[in-house]
C-alpha cells in the first residue's frame, strides 16, 4: 500500500461506529521521520515485529485537503473540510 500511495496519493478512510459511518478523504503526504517511526514501534511492537518478519515497510502519512462525512445508513448527518 505504501508504494501505491506514492503513485496515487488520494486516500479514503472508512470507519463504522454502531449505525454511523465516517468517510474521510484527502491527499496523502508521506512522512519520513525515524523518530516518529520509533514511537510507533514502541506503541505497537507486535505489529512492527510482523512488518519486520515479512520485510514490509511501515508507511506513515497524513492527509491534506481533507473532507469528512458522518453518515447514517441512508443519510448525511454532518460534513466538514479538514
C-alpha positions as CSV (number, residue, x, y, z in Angstrom):
1,X,0.0,0.0,0.0
2,X,2.8,2.4,0.8
3,X,4.3,2.2,-2.7
4,X,0.8,2.7,-4.1
5,X,0.4,6.0,-2.2
6,X,3.5,7.4,-3.9
7,X,1.9,6.7,-7.3
8,X,-1.7,7.8,-6.3
9,X,-1.8,9.8,-3.1
10,X,-5.7,10.1,-3.0
11,X,-6.9,8.2,0.2
12,X,-10.3,7.5,1.6
13,X,-10.6,6.1,5.2
14,X,-13.9,4.4,6.2
15,X,-14.8,3.6,9.8
16,X,-18.0,2.5,11.5
17,X,-19.4,3.0,15.0
18,X,-22.7,1.4,15.6
19,X,-25.0,2.7,12.9
20,X,-22.8,5.7,11.9
21,X,-20.1,5.7,9.3
22,X,-17.1,8.1,8.9
23,X,-15.8,8.8,5.4
24,X,-12.5,10.8,5.4
25,X,-10.7,11.5,2.2
26,X,-7.7,13.7,1.2
27,X,-4.3,13.7,-0.3
28,X,-1.6,11.6,1.5
29,X,1.7,13.3,2.3
30,X,4.3,10.7,3.1
31,X,6.3,11.3,6.2
32,X,9.9,10.0,6.5
33,X,10.7,10.6,10.2
34,X,12.8,8.0,12.1
35,X,11.9,9.4,15.5
36,X,8.2,9.2,14.8
37,X,8.7,5.6,13.5
38,X,10.4,4.7,16.7
39,X,7.4,6.0,18.7
40,X,5.1,3.8,16.5
41,X,7.4,0.9,17.2
42,X,7.2,1.5,20.9
43,X,3.4,1.8,20.9
44,X,2.8,-1.2,18.6
45,X,5.7,-3.7,19.0
46,X,3.7,-6.7,17.9
47,X,2.6,-5.1,14.6
48,X,6.1,-3.8,14.0
49,X,7.5,-7.3,14.6
50,X,5.1,-8.6,11.9
51,X,6.3,-5.9,9.5
52,X,9.9,-6.8,10.2
53,X,9.4,-10.6,9.8
54,X,7.7,-10.1,6.4
55,X,10.1,-7.4,5.1
56,X,7.3,-4.8,4.9
57,X,7.9,-1.1,5.3
58,X,5.7,0.9,7.7
59,X,4.5,3.9,5.8
60,X,3.5,7.0,7.8
61,X,1.4,9.7,6.2
62,X,-1.1,12.5,7.0
63,X,-4.0,13.8,4.9
64,X,-4.1,17.2,3.4
65,X,-7.1,18.9,1.7
66,X,-9.4,16.5,3.5
67,X,-13.1,16.2,3.6
68,X,-15.1,14.2,6.2
69,X,-18.6,13.0,6.4
70,X,-20.5,11.3,9.2
71,X,-23.4,9.3,7.7
72,X,-26.2,7.1,8.9
73,X,-27.1,4.1,6.7
74,X,-29.1,6.4,4.3
75,X,-28.4,10.0,5.3
76,X,-25.7,12.5,5.7
77,X,-25.5,13.7,9.3
78,X,-22.6,16.1,9.2
79,X,-19.8,17.0,6.9
80,X,-16.8,19.3,7.0
81,X,-13.5,20.1,5.4
82,X,-10.3,19.4,7.3
